[in-house]
Amino acid sequence: MPKNPTSHTPIEVGDGAAIPHKSDAGLFTAWRIAFFGAIFVSLYLAFGKPEPYFEIFKFVPDGILVTFKVTLGAILLATVIGLITGLGRISANRFVNGVASLYVEVIRGIPLLVQIFYIYYALGRFVKIPDMLSAIIAMAVCYGAYMGEVFRAGIQSIPKGQMEAALSLGMSRGQAMRQVILPQAFRVVLPPIGNEFIALLKDSSLVSILAVSDLLRRGREYASETFSYFETYTVIALIYLIMTLFFSKLIGIMEERLNAGK
Amino acid sequence: MQENSRLMIEVSGVSKFYGSFQALKDVSFSVRDGEKVVIIGPSGSGKSTILRSINRLETIDRGSIIVDGMDVSDPKVDICKVREEVGMVFQSFNLFPHKTVLENLTLAQVVVRRRNRREAEKIALELLHKVGIAEKAAAYPAKLSGGQQQRVAIARSLAMNPKAILFDEPTSALDPEMIGEVLDVMKNLAREGMTMVVVTHEMGFAREVADRVIFMDQGRIVEEGTPEHFFTSPDHERAKLFLSQIL
């Protein structure tokens, strides 16, 4: 893409949660208000109005576990797909590069919800695989494309001299990549991968339309039985909020550690 | 001087283009085994480009480069074999920041030369001792000064037992007080008979160490000769002007 030298620094807006840093006082304070506020409201509702809130809190934890399984499985698989895609995107081989680029372009142009339906039912026509695995694959295929760009950027952020030094010692490109470039690139991509993890955690709620009993689906099940829609979705929203805020904090700490270790 | 020793590097008729700009124009020279050749010239003269072509970090468009009997520009030749035999030292050191000093020296020995770890570490420690930096073996490169990093980079290159080493402005990124320690290591290497091709702006080093000086300007070799001849009575106006500006 041509760069306009006079333009300002591009604004970067990730699809994950905002990562709170100590330096950003406003966001840091907002994080505290949101996180502890959400916990406070949850406790208040659960114990102050146990009917129906305590019941809801008792009903949904199974779903939290499923949400975590889907998210973790998908992020691991997406990281592998992303690494392969990222390497493909920087490959000098035009065929490999073309396939990787096509994958990224196609996936980024289709809404995640449509992809989930598509992969779920497309896979279902040929092989019988468990619903959860199907959901994980669908999420991973989608996020793999985004992660591919993360890895591509991470690899390209390593100075050219590193590859040259490795090559000049007689290493092959593959050896140089494995021994010198990727170990450094992993450090660079760790925070963005954390960010993708949070985004994935939220998007995993989409699999509730499949027969996967994640957090949101558990909520739907409860609500459709009791008709207390407002109360149920309040609880669901609170739990998602507490989870994403918790992880964004964790990633913020990890980033600071990484920067301090430089 | 080493008229009878064999040719280590033979560059003949090399040209290189960046689009319509010709970076190298019919460059030819050779380096015999054990010879020290210093390439000097103003920036943009193509001196780094020709140096980097010797181990194919740059590709060439015309001509040929033969290193230790292997044709570098022949796609059938395994370029890794050439690079195993020809070390390179960079202006910006290019140490591996995620590895300790010792690991910087052992990595290619283990991965490329297939030495076992113990043997590689023994060689690495000897070389670190030689460049006067053995006490930093366990440190990460970021903890070292520029001069120390460049000495590690030289040791890393030596660990492969190269037949020749290419130096691409090895002192240009250093603070003035650190240039001496790096040049001392290079002078020691020269005394031990290492074949060296050095691109540098250090005229004192060129005068003291070089068997031959090559002066380049605008992509071609303008003058080539002994340091005495070049520094006292160069044949070409362009060389005289360059020397008057730099000395």
Interface residues (C-beta under 8 A of the other chain):
Chain A: P159 G161 Q162 E164 A165 A166 L167 S168 L169 G170 M171 S172 Q175 Q179 V180 P183 Q184 R187 K262
Chain B: N55 L57 C80 K81 R83 E84 V86 G87 M88 F90 S92 N94 L95 F96 P97 H98 L107 A108 V111 V112 R113 A142 A153 R156 S157 M160
